[in-house]
Amino acid sequence: MNRENQNKTPLYDKLKQHEQQKNISFHVPGHKFGNVFPDKGKEDFARILRLDATEITGLDDLHGAEDVIFQAQQLLSEFYGSQSSYFLVNGSTSGNIAAIMTVVRPGDQVLIQRNSHKSVLHGIELSGAEPVFAMPEYEDATGRYSKITRSMIETAMHRYPEIKAVVLTYPDYFGRTYELKEIIDYLHDRNIPVIVDEAHGVHFKLGAPFPVSAVDLQADVVIQSAHKMAPAMTMASFLHVQGGRVPLSRLEYFLQMHQSSSPSYPLMASLDLARYFLAAFTKEQKSELMDYVQEIRTLLAQSSVFKLLPLSRKDDPLKITLIPHPSLSGFEIARHLENAGLFPEMATAEQVLLTSGLVPHLDRSALKKTLKTLNCQLKIKSSHDTIKRKNISIPALQTLEANYKDMSFKTPVFLPWKVALGRVCAQAVIPYPPGIPLILKGERVTREHYKQTLSLLEERAGFQNKEIELGMWVF
Ligand SMILES: Cc1ncc(COP(=O)(O)O)c(C=O)c1O
């Protein structure tokens, strides 16, 4: 990689130049670089609207890049060491869908993790492929189902030898990784492409103490939400390809299909700048960041209502997981934190996740005050109040009861829970965040699903299915 080149930001620079030229706009967008805009909000939007151009001469086109966007993507590819890299303006969601549709065809079997993000499931549904689900193993160290192993993948490949592609999530939402290299090597020996949803790992390229990036582990396609852990605007993401198993023209076709034909220039420029930021990140900045994270962890560790999950080399140090006192739930802790003015990334019944940025940014005294408020307001309960949760039992390998094609010909009905039991789920039940389905579309609804959903509702978990308290959509 040429270090000097990485100081360049061709797309951002071109937009600035265009702005400075004070050209006359007789083209869309209708806000005319911010001149036509409601007074209410004008001041806030003004700066960014000056960069909000469209595909006019000189500004290139994401869906046929050959000029400044091409150069910016080229620099991205050089930084990550990929064969080709792309900017995504519709999030990792669009990258996951396009990558999956590229590598599988209708009727193909594809192996995915049971705890995949819904965009992975949507990609498979759209592709017409048939998913085989591998359930990650429970890890005592994390208290979550976070471990995928080579032997799980081998078992799946023996049982379903027709599998054409594998889609893995690495790291999980909490920043936990696993031995991905040996899985990729095993699958590449069989010429099976591996797509990695690295939505939470865009910064792994910075090297230790961050886990190794899936791009460095030679995954065929790696999708990263640059907006999650790097300083890019929301929705702005990266996709990297390498290894020659994935046809680029087919991938580009699906990327066009699943993204706007008017991709946002501020979003793309923020990707250009995010890559520049990562490439310029120094050892000193990294060490300062780690000291800062340790300082925040030490502050948080003083709480009487939660403890911290220890970190190992498999964990992203920027993710801080709080483990509530056994008499409290993660949702309770999160609610009280929010009332005290601290908004976590997400909560589950058992854990609360906080994410740090890549540069020290917190006001320590405000954090101390918040924690003090929390400790005063939230009292641990007596030992007999300990919450006992039973985790749902999910088979290690699973296929769906009904395939997506058959389901597309059926009309779902909404039924109260008790009547829905035993029927096939027509609309995945998805606690949000993290957006990982509890009941999959095409899966038979069990009493265990029902109990798990009820207990999550009791603890006031968020669901995207608004009517879930009453029942569910089934076939
Ligand atoms: C593991 C995982 N994959 C994919 C996505 C989708 O990413 P985006 O929001 O960039 O579309 C998310 C979003 O939370 C995620 O957690």
The ligand as a MOL file (V3000), in Angstrom:
LIG
                    3D

  0  0  0     0  0            999 V3000
M  V30 BEGIN CTAB
M  V30 COUNTS 16 16 0 0 0
M  V30 BEGIN ATOM
M  V30 1 C -24.4970 -8.0420 11.9050 0
M  V30 2 C -25.1740 -6.9860 11.0810 0
M  V30 3 N -25.1870 -7.1180 9.7440 0
M  V30 4 C -25.7610 -6.2110 8.9420 0
M  V30 5 C -26.3800 -5.1060 9.4750 0
M  V30 6 C -27.0130 -4.1040 8.5530 0
M  V30 7 O -26.1640 -3.0200 8.4460 0
M  V30 8 P -26.6190 -1.5840 7.8810 0
M  V30 9 O -27.3230 -0.9130 9.0050 0
M  V30 10 O -25.3210 -0.9360 7.5210 0
M  V30 11 O -27.4990 -1.8160 6.7190 0
M  V30 12 C -26.4020 -4.9200 10.8690 0
M  V30 13 C -27.0750 -3.7550 11.4550 0
M  V30 14 O -27.2370 -3.6030 12.6250 0
M  V30 15 C -25.7810 -5.8910 11.6940 0
M  V30 16 O -25.7770 -5.7700 13.0210 0
M  V30 END ATOM
M  V30 BEGIN BOND
M  V30 1 1 1 2
M  V30 2 1 2 3
M  V30 3 2 2 15
M  V30 4 2 3 4
M  V30 5 1 4 5
M  V30 6 1 5 6
M  V30 7 2 5 12
M  V30 8 1 6 7
M  V30 9 1 7 8
M  V30 10 2 8 9
M  V30 11 1 8 10
M  V30 12 1 8 11
M  V30 13 1 12 13
M  V30 14 1 12 15
M  V30 15 2 13 14
M  V30 16 1 15 16
M  V30 END BOND
M  V30 END CTAB
M  END
